[in-house]
Amino acid sequence: MSLHESAEMYLETIYQLSLQQQTIRSVDVAEALNYSRPSVSRAVGLLRQDGYLEMDKDGFLKLTELGANTAKEIYERHTVLSA
């Protein structure tokens, strides 16, 4: 499945946050990207719908196996390109 650049950015940001902290909420993503909460909420909903993310009853985000693998590939690609 091909992702839009914005979806890749969200996945990469969530992946990076997961390397720094144990729990991630939509507000953390909004702060990291300096985006509005409604924008992040919509993107999170789409990523959940497509199977990249899960959200528990407390609102904590977790990458699925598909999401984690995809995010890691994006992160590594961007790391190599910027090195």
TIZALO-107493 format. One record per atom (N, C-alpha, C, O): residue in one letter; atom name; x, y, z. Coordinates in pm, whole numbers, plus 50000, padded with zeros to 5 digits. Each point is the difference from the previous one (the first is absolute). Example, Ala and Ser with C-alpha at 12.3 -4.5 7.8 and 13.67 -1.06 7.14 Angstrom:
  residu  atome      X      Y      Z
       A      N  51319  49431  50780
       A     CA  49911  50119  50000
       A      C  50090  50120  50000
       A      O  50104  49998  50066
       S      N  49861  50107  49862
       S     CA  50082  50119  50006
       S      C  49923  50109  50073
       S      O  50051  50111  50017
END
This chain:
  residu  atome      X      Y      Z
       M      N  50085  49881  50000
       M     CA  49915  50119  50000
       M      C  50089  50124  50000
       M      O  50091  50013  50082
       S      N  49882  50075  49829
       S     CA  50075  50123  49989
       S      C  49942  50105  50094
       S      O  49879  50022  50005
       L      N  50210  50043  50069
       L     CA  49957  50103  50095
       L      C  50029  50138  49945
       L      O  50098  50021  49929
       H      N  49817  50073  50105
       H     CA  50027  50139  49968
       H      C  50114  50049  50089
       H      O  50027  49943  50106
       E      N  50038  50160  49848
       E     CA  50113  50056  50074
       E      C  49959  50040  50142
       E      O  50077  49981  50094
       S      N  49804  50075  49922
       S     CA  49956  50042  50133
       S      C  49981  49879  50092
       S      O  50034  50008  50118
       A      N  49913  49882  49830
       A     CA  49984  49879  50081
       A      C  50135  49946  50041
       A      O  50018  49954  50113
       E      N  50078  50051  49796
       E     CA  50136  49957  50033
       E      C  50057  50085  50112
       E      O  50067  49949  50090
       M      N  49908  50181  49904
       M     CA  50052  50091  50101
       M      C  49941  49967  50138
       M      O  50072  50000  50100
       Y      N  49798  49973  49904
       Y     CA  49937  49963  50126
       Y      C  50058  49870  50054
       Y      O  50033  49992  50119
       L      N  49980  49907  49796
       L     CA  50056  49873  50045
       L      C  50143  50016  50050
       L      O  50036  49944  50103
       E      N  50043  50131  49824
       E     CA  50139  50020  50041
       E      C  50006  50074  50133
       E      O  50082  49966  50085
       T      N  49834  50133  49934
       T     CA  49998  50075  50126
       T      C  49959  49911  50116
       T      O  50060  50005  50107
       I      N  49838  49914  49873
       I     CA  49956  49908  50106
       I      C  50110  49900  50031
       I      O  50023  49968  50117
       Y      N  50045  49984  49781
       Y     CA  50112  49909  50020
       Y      C  50111  50067  50082
       Y      O  50051  49941  50095
       Q      N  49986  50180  49868
       Q     CA  50104  50072  50074
       Q      C  49958  50024  50144
       Q      O  50081  49985  50091
       L      N  49794  50053  49931
       L     CA  49952  50020  50136
       L      C  50006  49870  50079
       L      O  50030  50001  50119
       S      N  49940  49887  49815
       S     CA  50002  49871  50070
       S      C  50141  49961  50043
       S      O  50017  49922  50093
       L      N  50084  50131  49840
       L     CA  50139  49975  50040
       L      C  50039  50083  50122
       L      O  50096  49966  50070
       Q      N  49830  50142  49956
       Q     CA  50034  50093  50107
       Q      C  49913  49984  50124
       Q      O  50043  50034  50110
       Q      N  49835  49916  49873
       Q     CA  49908  49991  50114
       Q      C  49914  49875  49988
       Q      O  49981  49947  49890
       Q      N  49968  50007  50224
       Q     CA  49924  49875  50001
       Q      C  49858  50017  49949
       Q      O  49947  49911  49934
       T      N  49991  50201  50094
       T     CA  49862  50022  49958
       T      C  49991  50121  49908
       T      O  50071  50099  50015
       I      N  49839  49889  49888
       I     CA  49983  50107  49901
       I      C  49851  50025  49985
       I      O  49920  49907  49986
       R      N  50044  50219  50016
       R     CA  49862  50040  49976
       R      C  49999  50094  49879
       R      O  50105  50050  49958
       S      N  49778  49973  49990
       S     CA  49987  50090  49885
       S      C  50056  50138  50029
       S      O  50057  50065  49912
       V      N  49928  49981  50211
       V     CA  50051  50132  50037
       V      C  50152  50005  49988
       V      O  50057  50104  49966
       D      N  50010  49785  50063
       D     CA  50147  49994  49985
       D      C  50039  50016  49854
       D      O  50097  50069  49968
       V      N  49827  49867  49945
       V     CA  50027  50010  49856
       V      C  49974  50143  49953
       V      O  50078  50056  49922
       A      N  49813  50004  50124
       A     CA  49967  50138  49963
       A      C  50111  50095  50043
       A      O  50039  50089  49924
       E      N  50011  49894  50197
       E     CA  50108  50087  50049
       E      C  50129  49978  49922
       E      O  50069  50096  49967
       A      N  49963  49779  50003
       A     CA  50124  49969  49928
       A      C  49999  50060  49859
       A      O  50103  50047  49952
       L      N  49781  49953  49984
       L     CA  49989  50050  49863
       L      C  49953  50144  49993
       L      O  50001  50061  49893
       N      N  49959  49993  50221
       N     CA  49944  50135  50007
       N      C  49875  50010  49911
       N      O  49983  50097  49926
       Y      N  49931  49802  50083
       Y     CA  49874  49994  49928
       Y      C  49885  50013  50099
       Y      O  50018  49980  50120
       S      N  49866  50053  49829
       S     CA  49882  50008  50086
       S      C  49956  49860  50041
       S      O  50023  49902  49928
       R      N  49913  50090  50186
       R     CA  49950  49870  50047
       R      C  49897  49940  49906
       R      O  50003  49879  49977
       P      N  49904  50201  49968
       P     CA  49905  49940  49906
       P      C  50067  49940  49876
       P      O  49956  49896  49951
       S      N  50149  50167  49999
       S     CA  50072  49946  49884
       S      C  50063  49866  50034
       S      O  49994  49905  49922
       V      N  50067  50088  50195
       V     CA  50065  49876  50044
       V      C  49894  49893  50025
       V      O  50020  49884  49966
       S      N  49869  50155  50094
       S     CA  49893  49905  50027
       S      C  49949  49936  49871
       S      O  49977  49879  49995
       R      N  50008  50201  49903
       R     CA  49954  49946  49870
       R      C  50103  49905  49942
       R      O  49965  49892  49953
       A      N  50161  50146  50050
       A     CA  50106  49914  49945
       A      C  50010  49869  50079
       A      O  50017  49893  49942
       V      N  49974  50117  50190
       V     CA  50006  49880  50084
       V      C  49883  49908  49965
       V      O  50017  49878  49992
       G      N  49866  50178  49988
       G     CA  49884  49920  49961
       G      C  50022  49926  49870
       G      O  49964  49882  49987
       L      N  50093  50186  49916
       L     CA  50028  49936  49871
       L      C  50106  49892  50012
       L      O  49988  49893  49939
       L      N  50116  50133  50140
       L     CA  50105  49901  50019
       L      C  49948  49878  50076
       L      O  50041  49887  49973
       R      N  49869  50135  50120
       R     CA  49936  49889  50071
       R      C  49915  49919  49903
       R      O  50006  49877  49998
       Q      N  49917  50191  49921
       Q     CA  49912  49935  49902
       Q      C  50079  49914  49903
       Q      O  49954  49893  49958
       D      N  50166  50153  50006
       D     CA  50084  49927  49904
       D      C  50088  49895  50066
       D      O  50077  49932  49932
       G      N  49913  50054  50202
       G     CA  50073  49894  50070
       G      C  50141  50032  50044
       G      O  50076  49909  50033
       Y      N  49960  50218  49967
       Y     CA  50135  50040  50041
       Y      C  50011  50031  50149
       Y      O  50108  49991  50058
       L      N  49781  50044  50002
       L     CA  49998  50043  50140
       L      C  49886  49935  50076
       L      O  49898  49962  49942
       E      N  50122  50027  50189
       E     CA  49893  49961  50091
       E      C  49993  50107  50108
       E      O  50100  50064  50033
       M      N  49781  49954  50022
       M     CA  49984  50092  50111
       M      C  49924  49926  50109
       M      O  49895  49941  49975
       D      N  50160  50063  50147
       D     CA  49931  49931  50109
       D      C  49891  50089  50059
       D      O  49981  50114  49957
       K      N  49948  49834  50142
       K     CA  49886  50072  50057
       K      C  50041  50130  50069
       K      O  49916  50088  50021
       D      N  50212  49925  50014
       D     CA  50050  50121  50065
       D      C  50057  50101  49900
       D      O  50047  50106  50040
       G      N  49948  49861  49831
       G     CA  50046  50092  49897
       G      C  50148  49988  49966
       G      O  50054  50085  49929
       F      N  50011  49811  50121
       F     CA  50142  49981  49969
       F      C  50015  49932  49865
       F      O  49929  49904  49969
       L      N  50165  50146  49952
       L     CA  50023  49948  49866
       L      C  50110  49896  50002
       L      O  50097  50008  50076
       K      N  49886  49892  49838
       K     CA  50102  49897  49983
       K      C  50003  49960  49854
       K      O  49895  49974  49940
       L      N  50223  50021  50004
       L     CA  50015  49954  49863
       L      C  49971  49851  49993
       L      O  50045  49924  50086
       T      N  49881  50034  49813
       T     CA  49981  49858  49976
       T      C  50130  49945  49940
       T      O  50094  50076  49977
       E      N  49911  49795  50000
       E     CA  50119  49944  49938
       E      C  50022  50062  49862
       E      O  50113  50035  49964
       L      N  49779  49979  49960
       L     CA  50008  50066  49870
       L      C  50048  50144  50016
       L      O  50088  50045  49926
       G      N  49855  50027  50169
       G     CA  50037  50139  50024
       G      C  50145  50016  50042
       G      O  50070  50089  49952
       A      N  49974  49823  50138
       A     CA  50138  50007  50049
       A      C  50100  49970  49888
       A      O  50101  50069  49986
       N      N  49870  49830  49935
       N     CA  50090  49965  49889
       N      C  50005  50112  49897
       N      O  50108  50036  49951
       T      N  49777  50018  50017
       T     CA  49994  50109  49903
       T      C  50071  50124  50052
       T      O  50078  50063  49928
       A      N  49895  49972  50197
       A     CA  50062  50119  50060
       A      C  50152  49985  50008
       A      O  50073  50096  49976
       K      N  49973  49785  50057
       K     CA  50144  49977  50009
       K      C  50066  50016  49863
       K      O  50108  50058  49988
       E      N  49827  49890  49908
       E     CA  50052  50016  49864
       E      C  50007  50147  49961
       E      O  50098  50044  49941
       I      N  49797  50031  50090
       I     CA  49997  50144  49969
       I      C  50111  50072  50074
       I      O  50073  50080  49942
       Y      N  49939  49891  50187
       Y     CA  50102  50064  50084
       Y      C  50140  49970  49946
       Y      O  50083  50090  49989
       E      N  49943  49783  49978
       E     CA  50132  49963  49949
       E      C  50027  50066  49865
       E      O  50112  50044  49973
       R      N  49787  49963  49942
       R     CA  50016  50065  49870
       R      C  50035  50147  50018
       R      O  50089  50052  49932
       H      N  49842  50016  50158
       H     CA  50027  50141  50025
       H      C  50135  50021  50068
       H      O  50067  50100  49975
       T      N  49972  49807  50110
       T     CA  50130  50009  50067
       T      C  50113  49985  49899
       T      O  50099  50074  50006
       V      N  49888  49833  49902
       V     CA  50101  49977  49898
       V      C  50008  50120  49906
       V      O  50109  50045  49965
       L      N  49775  50008  49995
       L     CA  49998  50113  49909
       L      C  50058  50126  50061
       L      O  50055  50084  49927
       S      N  49933  49932  50204
       S     CA  50050  50123  50063
       S      C  50142  49985  50051
       S      O  50058  50097  50050
       A      N  49999  49785  49938
       A     CA  50138  49976  50049
       A      C  50102  50041  49897
       A      O  50120  49987  50024
END
